[in-house]
Amino acid sequence: MNLRSWFSRGRRDRELDEEIRAHLAMAARDRIERGEDPRAAEAAARREFGNRTLVEETTREMWGWGSFERLWQDLCYALRGMRRNPGFTAVTLLLLALGIGANTAIFSLVNTLMLRRLPVEHPEQLAEPSHRFQDEPHFNTFSWRQYQYFLAHNHVFSDLTGMSGIDYDFESFFHVRDRGPEAERVTGMCVSGNFFPMLGVKPALGRLLGPEDDRLSAPSPVAVVSWSYWKDRFDLDPAIVGRRIVVDGFPVTIAGVAARGFRGLIIDSPQDIWLPLAMLPSLVPGGSLEKNGNVMLVGRLRPGAGLGRARVEMAVLFRQAVAEEPSGREKMFLSAMQFEMESASAGLSRARDQFARPLTLLMGVVALLLLLACANVAGMLAARGAARQRELALRVSLGADRWRLARQALTESVLLSGSGTLLGAGVAWLGATALLRIVASGRERLAIHPVLDAHVLAFTAGLALLTGLLFGIAPVLHAWSTAPAASLREAGKGGGTRFRRRFGKALVTAQVALSVGLLSVAGTFILHLSNIYAGLGFERDHVLLATLDPSRTGYKRAQLARPYREILERVRALPQVRSATLSGVTPVLGAGANRDATVEGYQDKPGEMRYLVENWVGPKFFETFGTPLLRGRDFTFQDEGGPRVAIVNQAAARHYFGDGNPLGKHVTFDRDPKPYEIVGVAGDAKYLDPRETTARIIYFNAFQEGHLFSRFSMRTRGAPAAVAGDFRRIAASLLKYAAVERITTLEDQVDASLVPERLIVTLSGLFGALGALLAAIGTYGLLAYSVARRRSEIGIRMALGATPGGIARMVLGESLGTTCAGLVIGAPLAYWARHAAAGLVPDLPVKGAAAFAASAITMIVAALLAAYVPARRATRVDPMEALRYE
């Protein structure tokens, strides 16, 4: 049958109907002519003809397109059913949209960070060498000498490219000026001459950098820009090739435009401009590739050289290269590091180390949430199927095929799932946007942009099909197992079958068990984040942080002591300020200087790290941040001109002096023989990373040596933001042309350092609460259906003397029984889930029972609230009305 005949099926159906009518009329006329009664003749003709509907369907099968026609009919039937029950349809679509949308939103971020491959030739051959201390993030930073050593001696890479920025970081900015006085800030990289040839990237216009450009003797420096930058900045002007621009004060010529879609190897810091690596010493004052050049490396594996073999060989070369480094502190650090090699097919990323584990956990959490939604929808479909048992029984009695009924129920489930997926796409977009906001609130700028690619589309389509099958099993089994006679007899009774009641309770029990697991994991994460906040060692609320830029004031650093002292005195005089100070590093800023130290009375152990983390602070630093001063005294302005003094934290005092008294002891540093006298011991506070063990810290008086930094901190009596305007006014009046670079609060700074933990807590808490809500909805649905089906039973009980209180206790007892069964089943699930999470998140508190107890109490309260309305409805049943209905 061709397509044209399918669209003319209406005419063919009418012809078939007329043919059947004509056949029945002829058969009846023959019987009438033989003397039978006309009415009896017509009835006999219909009996002899058989099931007319079956004949019509068999005939359509012979025409072809039968399967498609049945599918179309099933879809139309499902759509009509959805339209007839708008409340059921709306609730079902909402549940599925939330479950599928949450899964898709998190998977889109997982895909961006870990699955999407780079737009280069054979990305699966790319590998990233790195090194790290045990249990710390890896560093893809190697010296220029090590890079040259790897190039000369490795046998596993067909090529090895190097990249670097002006600050040797993943994200580096250049100030680009094009025919104007104003320079724009552009993300870029200096790359070796083999960068583009190794990756196989083609130019969209002009040519790309090559080995001939990466030489100090190159006649004219050149640059390559991205297609996005070409479009946004130059409006796809083909005359861009040969155009001269100024990058950080150096004129360069644009040689070409990279292929569309390629923006470098660093996925969370896409680049718009690439310069030859030979230009790096010119961009960094006093820089030299041979002496202090650092590069990130990415290599292309030779055919047949797997990642394991490359890791082993490069680890040996790394040790040999470190052995050839000049003796010193850097060599000691490198000797303690472990070499690693990972696939770079998905690009390089700072965020991957930071968010891979949280996202893996959240994928498991949202998978449980989707199971909850499916269980809820399955229960609703099963309840609706029980209510339609008379209809199904009549259809089976009239000759309906059980396969057809099962297929029709499955079509309805898949249609609901598909519709929920379409709505879930909107939820996924909103969820991905919210996720990116949380990620972007960190102290490091991460330019992550999830893309709707084949991975995400396939995941979403598979999710839609899977959910349709999961919650569609119950109605399919119900349709298949329908027994006409039993169902017709059961339809006149008030209660459902024992199997249906048990099936409904089993679904609700499963929902409670899954919800307990979700809530228990969420509670564990909340407790973990609370422990981190409690162990900071300082008070993070009511503190304003402000950074000045004194570069345009004309003052040298040593000359800033007087104006900075006046700023502090005037700020402290403000009625809303309790204390103020300045420092080189504020808590959890993520950076800090350190030097190798010699401490009086302490003998260094062989191979021991001798460094102390340093911070230059002003008087009242510890008071401002709420860190206790355990021994000795604080710094004062009177220390200026006197013997050099220092304060150590408790970790340093414990390490060097044990239970002894550190006051009066002296500390000296390499290449600085003048000692510092320890005059105080401060409490431990985490100034580098809130997750790590407190480092050994030494504090110096910033005013004593004129070693002044421009980070001001103020503890306020009210909202910190209210002091910002006063600080700007005071700074402007005492230091003309000093710009206020950054104003934030300590609370925001701490939160920015804990983005992964906050992400887990926020989403797991949200999903746990949503899971509890779904379980409560399931409990309510089960009890409401049970009360409606047992109306006559409740009427009989009340007619025999049952009190409303007893009826309410019966309904509430059923709710608590189902909930307690779910708690018993959910306890081992919660235990396993918490320990699985502990394998991905270090220091997770899994030993206590507080999280499970809180989740259990939450589920019991939710169950009682869900049972309130059905219980109240049961107590208001009129016995006479219920018996009359029966």
N, C-alpha and C positions, 0 to 999 in steps of 0.2 A: 504494500500500500504506500503510495507516495504522499508527500506533504499536502498536496492539494486535496486529496481525498479525505485527509484528516480534518481539514477545515470545512469540508462539506458533509461531515458526519451527521449533522442535524437532519439534512435531507434524507440521508441513508437510514437514519433511525425511523423517520416517518414512513419511509417505504417499507421497512421491516415490520413496523406496527400494522400498516395496512395489509401486508401479506399475511400476517398471523391472524388478523381479524377475518380476512377473506377465507383462510383455511378453516377457522372455527365455524364460520357461517356455513360453509359447504358441508362440513361434517354434521352440523346440526340439521341442515336441510335434508341430508340423506336419511337421517334417523326419523325425521318427521314424515318423510315420504314412506318410510316403512311402518308408519302408524304410531310412533311414540308421541307422548305429550310434548309440546314445544319446550316447556320449561325444563322438563326432565331431559329432553334431547340436548339442550344447550349445556346442562350440567354434565351429562355424560361425555359430550365432545370435549369439554375442558379437562375432565379427568383423564380421558384418553390421550390428550395432547401433553399432559404433564405440567411441570413447573415452567410457567411462561418466562419468568425472569431468568431462570437458568438457561432456557433456550436462547433468549436474547443475548446473554453474555457469551454463550458458546458460539453463536453466530458472529458476534463482534470479534471473538478470538480468531475466527477464520478470516476475517477481513484484515487482520494485522493491527498493530499499535494497541493491542489489548492491555499490555502492561502499563503503557503510558497513560491510557485512558483510565485504568483503575487508580493509578497514582493521582491523576488529576481529580478524580472523584473523591479520593480520600482527602486530598488537600482542601477541596471545596467543603467537604463535610467537617474537617477540622476547623476551618475558618468560621463556618456557621456556628460550631460549638463554642468557639472562643468569643464570638459576638453575642451569643445567648447568655454567656456567663461573664460579664465584664469584670465583676469583682474578683472572681477566681483568676481570670486572665491577667489582671493588673498585678495582683499579689505575686503570681508565678513569674511574670516577666521581671518584676522588681527584684525578686530573690535571685533569679538567674543573671540579671544584669550586674548586680553587685558581685556575685561570685566570679563570673567570667571576666568582668571588667577589672576586678582587683588582680586576678591572675595575669591578664594581658598587660596591665600597667607595669607590674613588677618584671614580667618577662621582657618587656620592651627595653627596660634598663639593663637587665642581664644580657640581652642580646647585644646592646650597644657596647657594653664593657668587655664581654667575654666571648661572644660568638661571631659577631660580624667581622668578616675578613677584610683586610686592607685591599684597596683597589690597585694592586700591583700584580706583576707577573708571578705566578706560583707562590702565593703568600705562605703556603704550608712549608716552604723550604727556609723561611726566615727564623732566626734564633737570636735571643737576647742574652748575652753573658752578663753576669752581675756578681756581686759579693755582698756579704752581710754578716753582722754578728748574730749569734744564736738567738732565735725568737724575736728578732727585730726585722723591720722592713729591709728589702734589698736595695742596693745602690748600684745603678748602672753608671758608674763614674770611674774612668781609668785615666792614668796619666798618659801624656803623649809618648813617653818612652815605652810604656807597656803596650800601647796601641801598635807602635812600630815593631815591637818584639813579637806580638801576635801575628802581624802581617808576614813577618819573615820566617816564622817557625811552624805555623799551624798547617795541618794536612787535612782538616775537615771542612774548612770554608773555601768555597770557590772565590769569595770576595768578602771583605769586611770593611764596613763604612763607619766613619766617625762623625759625630754631630756635637755642637756646643753652642751655647748662648753667651751673652756678655756676662751672665752671672752663674754660668754652669748649672743651670736649673732646667727643669722640663719646660718652664714657661719663661721666655725671654722677650723683652720688648726692644724695638728699635724706634727711634724718632725719625720719621721720614718727612722730608720737605720736598715739594714739587712746585717749583716756580712761585714761591711765595714765602713770606716771613714766618708763617705759622707752620709748625711741625705736628703731624699726627702720630699717635702711638700705634705701632703695628707689631703684631706677634711674628717673630721670625727665628731663624736658626742659621748658624754658620755650619756648612756641611763640606765633607771632603769631596774631591773631584769625582770619585766613583759612586757617589750617592745615587744619582738618577740612573746611570747605566746599570748599577747592580739591581735596582728595583724594577727596571724595565718600564719606567714611566715615560710616556711619549709627550712631546710638546703639543699644546693646542695652537701655539703660534710661536714662530721663531725657533730658537734652540734652547736646550737646557744646559746646566753646568756640566763641564767635563774635566778630565785631569789637567788639560792645558790651562784651565782657569784657576786651578788651585795651586798656584806657584807664586812665590814672592816676586819673581821676575816677570809676572804677567804684565803685558803692556798697559792694560786698563781694567780696573775692577768691574765685574759684571754682577748682575743679580737676576734672579728668576722670581716671578710673582705667581700667586695662585690664580686660578680661573675666577674664583669668587671675588678676589680683590680687583682683578681686571674689570669685572662687571660692575662692582659697586663703586669703585673709585675712578675708573677710566671709561665706563660705559661701553665696554667691548670695542674700544677704538683700536683698529689694526695698526695705527701708527705708533703704538706703544713701544714696539721693538726699536731699539736705538735711542730711546728717550733717556735723558739723564735725570736722576733724582739724587738727593743728598740724604744719606743714612748716617745718623749720629755724627754729622759734620763732614762725612767723606763722600765725595761725588762718585756715583757708580752709574753704569749703563745697563738698562734692562735688556737682557739678551733674549728673553722669551717668556712664555706663559705655560705653566704646567697643565697637564690634562685635567679636564673637568672632573670634579669629585675627589681629586688628590689634594690633601692639605697637610701632608707630612705623616710621620710615623706615630706621633703622639696624639692619641685620639681625644684626650680631654684638654688639649691645648693646641688646636689647629693653627698652622702657620700660614702666613700670607706672603712672606718674602724669604728667600734663601740666598745667602752670600757664601763665597768660597771660604773655607776654613782658614786659608792663608791670611784673610783679613782680620782674624780675631785679635792678634797682638796690637793692631792699630786701633781697634775698638775698645780694648781694655788698657787703660794707662799703665805703663810699666809691665805689660803682659808679655809672655814669651811662651810659645808652644813647647819648646824644649825644656824650659825650666819649670814653669808652673801651669802649662796647658792641661786642661782636663776635658775629656770627651766621653760621650755616650756611644756605645757600640751596638751595631746590629750586623749580623752576618748571614750569608746565604750558604746553606749546607750543600756540600758536593753530593751528586747522585750516589746513593748507597751509604752515605754517612748519616746515620740516625742521630737523634738527639742524645741518646745515652752514650754513644761513642764520643760524640763531640764534647759532652760534659766531662768525661774522664780525661780526654787529651788536654782540653783547655784548662782544667784544674791543675794539671802538672805544669803547663806553661805559665799559669798564673803564679805558682809558687816559685818557679825559676825567675820570672820577671821581678817578683818582690825581692828575691835574694840579691838581685843586681841593683836594687834601689840604694841610694846613699843611706847610711845608718842615721837613725833619728827617730823621732816620735812617730812620724808618718809610717815608716817601715814597721815599727812595732804594732801599730794599729792594723796595718794590712796583714801582718803575719797572723793576727788573731781572727781574721775573717775567713768565712767559708765561701768557696766559689760555687756559683750556681749557673745553670743554663736552662732557660725556658723558651718555649715556642713564642715567636713574635708574629704569628699569622694574624692575630687580632690587634696588633699594634702595641705600643708602649703606653703605660697609663699609671699615674699616681693613684687614681681613684680605685684601680682594680684591687690593689692590696688592702685599701681602706674599706671597700664596700662589697668585695666578693663574698665574704662570710655572712655579713648581714643580709645580703640579697638571697643567698642560698637558704638561710633560715626562713626568710619571709616567703620564699617560694613554697617551702613546706607548710607554713602557716596558712597561706591562702589556698593551698590544695585542700587542707582540712576544712577551710571555710566553704569551699566549693562542694565538698562531700556533704557538709551540713545542709547547704542549700538543696542539693539533689535529694537528700533524705526527706527534707521538708516537702519538696514538690512531689516526691513519690508518695508520701503519706496523703497529701491532698488529692492526688490522682486516684489513689486506692480508695479513699473515702468517697470520691465522686463516682468511681466505678461501682462501689457497693450500692450507692444510691441509684445507679442505672442498671442494676442486675435484672430487673423485670424487662427492661427494654432489650437487653442482650439475650435474655431467655426467649423472648418472643421472636427475635431475629433468627436464633438458632432453630427454634421450632418451625419457622417458615422456610428453612433450608439454607440459611446463610452458612458459608464455609468458615470453619474456625480459623483457618489460615488468613482468610480475608479480614476477620474481626481483629486478629492479632496484628496484622499488618496495618490496619486502620488505626489501632491504638498507638503503634509505634510511629506512624506518620504524624499523628497529633503531637507526640512527645518531641520528635525532631523539629517540627514546625515551631513549637514553643521554645525549644532550645535555640533555633536559628533566630527567632525574633528577639529572644533575650540577648543573643550575641550582638545583634545590631545595636540594641540599647547599651550593651556592655562596652561597645566601641567608644561611645561618649563618656561613659564612666572611666574607661581606660585613659582617655585623653586628659580628663580632669585629674585622675590619679597620677599619671605620669608628670603632669605639670606640678602637682603638689610635691611629688618626690624630688623633682629637680630643684624646687625652692628650698627644700630641706638640705639637699646636697650642696646647693650654692651658698648656703648660710655658713659654710665652713670657712676657716681662716685662709684656705688656699683656693684660689680661683680655679674653677673647673668648668670648662666649656663643653658640657655633654649634651648632645642633642639626639634623643631617640628617633629612629627612622622606621617608618612602616615598610619593611622589606619582606622578602620571601619567608624568612624565618618566622617573623611575627604573624604573617598571614597564615602560614601553615599551622602554627601553634594555635591560633584562634579558631581556625576551621576544625582542627582536630579536637579542640576543647568543646566546640559546639556539638560535634557528633558524639563525643564521649559522654557529655552530660545528658544528651537526649537518650542515649542507650541506658545510662545508669538509672535515671528516674523513670524511664519508660518500661523497665522490666516488669514492675508491679502491675500496671494496667494490662500489659500484654499477657502475662500469666493469668490474670483475672479473666480476660476475654477468652483465652484458650480453654480454661478449666470450667467455663460456665456449663452447668447442668440444667437443662430447661425445666424439667419437672420440679426438681428441688428448689431452684431459684424462684419459680412461680409460687411455690408453697411458702418459701421464706419471705417473699415480698409482702405477704399479709401479716407477718409477725413484727413485733416491735424491736427485737434484738437482732444483731448481726450474728453471723456464724462465729464459732469459737476461733477458727483460723484467722478471720479478719480482725477480730479483737486483739488476738495475740500479735498479729502482724503490725497493727497500728502501735501497740505498746513497744514492740521491738524497734520500730523506727524511732520513736521518741527516746527510748533508752539509748540507742546509738547516738542520737543527737546530743543528749546530755553527756555521754562519755566523751565525744569529740569536743564539746564545748568546755568540759573540765580540763581536757588537755590543752586547749588554746588558752584558757584563762590562767592555768598554772604556769605555762611558759611565759605568758605576758607578765604575770606577777613576779616571776623570777628575774626577768629583765628589768622591771621597775625597781626591784630590790637591789639589783646590780648597779643601776645608775645612781640610786640613793646612796649606796656605799661609796661610790666614786666621789659624789658631792661631799659626803661626810668626811672623807679622808683627804680633802684638798689641803688642809692646814691653814686656811685663811677664810675670811668671811666675804662672800662674793656679792652680797647685796649692798646697795646704797654706796657704790663707788663709781666715780666718773673718771675716765681716762682721757687725757688730751695730749697730743703730740705737737710740739712747735717745730717750725723750720726756721732757724736763725741765720740761714746762709746769706740773706740779703740785708742783714742788719749792720754789717761791717765789723761785728765783734768776732774775735777769735774765741776758741773754746775756753781758754783760761780766763778770758775777760768777762765771761757770762755769769761768774759767781755772784757779783753784786746785784745785777738786775733779776737773776733767778731767785735770789734770797728775798728781794723785795716783792716779787710776784707771790712767793709762798706766804710771806707775812700778810700781804693784803688779802689773799684768798682765805687764809685762816681766820681773818677778821670778819668774814662774811657770816651773818647770823645762821645761815643754813648749812655751813660747813663745820664739821667737827674736827677734822684733821686734814693736812695736806702734805705731800712730799713729792720728790722726783726720784727717778731711777733709770738705770740703763735697760733693765728688763722688767716687765710686769708679768704677773702670774700667767702661766700657760700660753705665753706668746709664741712658744715653739722655737725659740732661738736663745742662745746663751754662749758667752765666751768661756774658755777654760785654759788653764796653764798647769804645767807639771810643778808640784810643790814639794818642799821638804819641811816637815813639821818637827819641831823641837821635842826630843824624847821619844820619837817613833822611828823604828827601823823598818824600812821598806822591805817587803818580801820579794823574792825573785819573780820577775814577770808580772808584778802587780802594776795595775794602772795607777799612776801617781797624780793624775790631774784632779784639780778642784774646779767646780763650776763657779764662775765669778759674777758678781753683780755690784755695780756702783750705785749706792742709794743715798738719799738725804736723811736728815733727822726726821723722826716720827714715821719712818717707813713702816715699821712693824705695827705701830698703833693704827696707821691708816688702813692696813690690810687685815688687821685683826689677828695677826700671828703673835702668840705669846713670847715674851722675852723671859726665858727660864732662869738665866743667871746673868750677873753683871749688869751693864748699863747700855743705854742706847747711844747713838752718835749725837753730837751737838755741834753747833757752829763754832764753839770754842776749840774744837780739835784742829782747826786750821792753824798751820804753822807749828804744831807740836809733833811729837813722835807718831809714826804711822800706826793706826789702830785698825782692827778688823773684828767682825762678829762672825762666828761659824754657826751652822745649824746643828741640830741635835744628832743627825746622822753622821756628820763629820766628827763631832765631839766623841761619839760612841766608838767610831772606827779608830781614831787615833789615841784616845785616852781611856777608853773603857769606862770604868766607874770613877776615874780620877778627875781632878779639877783642871779644866783647860785654861782657866783665867790666868793671865800673865805669861802664858807660853807664847812662842814666836813661830811665825811661818815665813819662809823665804821661797822665792820662785826662781826657776832657771833664768839665767841672764838678768837677774834683778836681785843682787845680794842684800839690799837694804831690807831689814825684817819688818814684819807687821806684828804688833802685840795683840793677842786675843783679849778683848775686853767684855765680851758677852757671848751668850749662847741663846740662839733663837729656836723656837719650835720648828719641827719639820714642816715644810710646805712645798708643794709641787709646782715649780716654776717653769718646767719644760714640757712635760706631758702628764696629764692627770691620771693616766692608766699605769704608768711605770713606777717602780720603786723610787723613793725619794733619793735624789743624788746628793753627794757631799758638796755643800755650797759654802762659799765664803763671801761675806759682804764687806765692801770698803766704803768709807765716807767719801762721797763724790765731791764734797766741798773742800776736803782736806788737801787734795792734790790738783784741784781744778779739772778733774776728769769728769766733766759734767755732760749729762745726756739730757734730752729735751722731752722726756716722757713724764708728765705731771699726773698725779693721782690725788683725788679728793674724796674723803668720806663725808657723805652728806647726811643731814637729818631727815630730809624728805626725798623726793624723786631726784635722781642725779641729773636728769636733763634740765632741771630748773636752774642749775648752776652754770650751764654751758655758756649762756650769754654773758654772765658776769665775768667768767674766766676770759672770754674773748676780749671784753672791754679792758680788763686789767692788763692783759698781755699787750694789747695794742697801745695802751698809754705808756707802758714802761719800755717796750721794745718795738720801735717803729719798724715797719716793713717785715716783721716776723709773722709768718703765715701759720695758721692753725691747720695742720695737715689732716689730722684725724681726731675725731671725738667719738667715743663709744662708752659703754659701761662694762665693768668687770664681769657682770653677769652674762652679757652678750659675748664677751671674749671667751669665757669658759664654755658657754654653749657651742660656740663655733669650733672649739677643739674637741667636742664630743658628738660630732654629727652622726657617725655610725651608730652610736649607742642611742642617741635621741631618735634616729630613724627607726631602729628596732622597737624601742619603747612605744613610740607614737603609733606605729602601724600595728604592732602585735596587740597593744591595748585596744586599738580601734577594732581590729578583727576579733579579738576575744569578746569584747562587748557585743559585737554584731552576732557572734556565734551564740552567746547567751540569749540574745533577743530571738534568734531563730529557734533555739530550743524552747523558749517560752511560747513562741507562736505555735510550734508543733504540739506542745503540751495543751495549749488552749484549744487547738483544733481537735485533738483526740478527745478531750473531755467534753467539748461542745457537741461533737458527733455522738459520743457515748450517751450523753444526757438525752439528746434528741431521740436516739434509737431505743433507749430504755425508759421512755416516758411512761409507758403503761406499767412497767415493773415498779417505777417510783410511785405511781398512783396507787398500785396495789399495796405497797409497803405503807404508804401514808394512810390508806383506808384501814389497814390492820393495826394502826396505832403508832407508826414511826413518827418521830417529831422532826420539825425542820432542822433542828440542830444535828440530829442523827443523820439525816440525809446529807447535810453539808459536810459532816465528818466523813461520810462514805466517799464523797467526791474528792475531798481534800486528801483522804487516805490513799485513794487511787493515784492521785498526782504525786504524793510523797513516795509511794511505793515505786512508781516508775522512775522517779528522780533518784532514789537511793540505789536502785538497780544500776542506773547509769553511772552513779558515783563509784560503785564497786567495780564496774567494768572499766571506768575511766581512770581509776587510781594507777594501775600498772602502765596505762598509756601515758598518763601525765609524768610518771617516773621516767619512762623511757624517753619521752620527748625532752624533758629537762636535761637528762644526761647526754642526749644527742646534741642539744644546743651547747652544752658545756664543752663538747669536743671541738666546737667551732669558735666559741667565745671564751677566752681564758678568764680565770678567776670568777666564773659564774657561781653564785651561791646555790648549790643544789642539795645540800645536806639537810637543811631545815625543812619543816613541814608547813611553814607559814603560808607559802604561796598556794599549796594545795588546799589548806584549810580555808583560806580566803575565797578560793574559787568554788569550793564545795558550799560554803555559806551563801555565796552569790547565786549559785544554781538553785539552792533550796528556796531562797527568797523569791527568785524569778518564777519557780514552779508554783509557789503559793499565790503569787500575784496573778499568774496565768489561770489558776484554778478558781479565782474569786468569782468571776462572772458566771461560769458554768455552775458552780456550787449555789450561787444565789438564784440562778434560774431554776435549778432542781428543787430548791425549797419552796418555790412559788407554783409548783405543779398542783393543779386542782384535781383531787382524786376522781370525782364524778366525771369531769370532762375527759380525763385520761382514759377511764374505763369505758365511757361512751364512745370515744374515738376507737378504742380497741374493738 
